[in-house]
């Protein structure tokens, strides 16, 4: 018998690097009164970052399907109410009914990649669980926002794409996943311009046997700069811009940034060429997965 979609979900999300979780939480304007939801909570990295950003432990709400990961989640979120933690599929209507009772106003999401369920479906589900005007931030493979898909139109019909930030190429090292972070306003139909940020250099370097390391302590200043840019929707040549987009457009900064040719060097050109090739291959791989499904 063929498995149902909820039974085919990946065991857990790709582990969210701590500094990326910190960045996402810093962008969400979290306060003591915020009610924060993660429908693919995994071990709780994003919710732990939300707590560090000011959210009360008792206002964190999580959904995780895999029993052993859910057990680890409960252990990691010390002080979180048992009634706020839900084990099961985030596509189970019974689970969603319970989640909506929490009336969450912030959603954080790092969904399973390369799974039988499209990543945008997780994003859509999260946004539908938030209160009107709530903020939803999700980490997605870039292929999902630069390729055509009916879910992009569904999202903009119901929600506002406020921002999209291109993330460092090796942020999930050793997993080679080119990603973006998107910010939506829940249950407010899309209109107006979207802010795009090109956030490729987080100051981390890959050290053999150690992974990606902030060897020179650059991250705090970079984080603060990025968060300030995002909150002020600052337009900086080569780093950010505002643009009207719809479901047929690419939701990433690279598609619209103007190159400053005076600063282009051979190493920079080669690096950017490799980045674009990786982005294209990621898109083709995602399309192949959809066709296979």
Secondary structure as GFF3:
##gff-version 3
##sequence-region A 1 293
A	DSSP	three_ten_helix	5	8	.	.	.	ID=ss1
A	DSSP	alpha_helix	18	27	.	.	.	ID=ss2
A	DSSP	beta_strand	36	38	.	.	.	ID=ss3
A	DSSP	alpha_helix	45	52	.	.	.	ID=ss4
A	DSSP	three_ten_helix	57	59	.	.	.	ID=ss5
A	DSSP	beta_strand	60	64	.	.	.	ID=ss6
A	DSSP	alpha_helix	67	76	.	.	.	ID=ss7
A	DSSP	three_ten_helix	82	84	.	.	.	ID=ss8
A	DSSP	beta_strand	85	87	.	.	.	ID=ss9
A	DSSP	alpha_helix	93	100	.	.	.	ID=ss10
A	DSSP	beta_strand	106	110	.	.	.	ID=ss11
A	DSSP	alpha_helix	119	128	.	.	.	ID=ss12
A	DSSP	beta_strand	135	141	.	.	.	ID=ss13
A	DSSP	alpha_helix	143	146	.	.	.	ID=ss14
A	DSSP	alpha_helix	150	158	.	.	.	ID=ss15
A	DSSP	beta_strand	160	166	.	.	.	ID=ss16
A	DSSP	beta_strand	179	185	.	.	.	ID=ss17
A	DSSP	beta_strand	194	198	.	.	.	ID=ss18
A	DSSP	beta_strand	205	207	.	.	.	ID=ss19
A	DSSP	beta_strand	211	213	.	.	.	ID=ss20
A	DSSP	alpha_helix	219	232	.	.	.	ID=ss21
A	DSSP	beta_strand	240	243	.	.	.	ID=ss22
A	DSSP	three_ten_helix	253	255	.	.	.	ID=ss23
A	DSSP	three_ten_helix	261	263	.	.	.	ID=ss24
A	DSSP	alpha_helix	266	292	.	.	.	ID=ss25
###
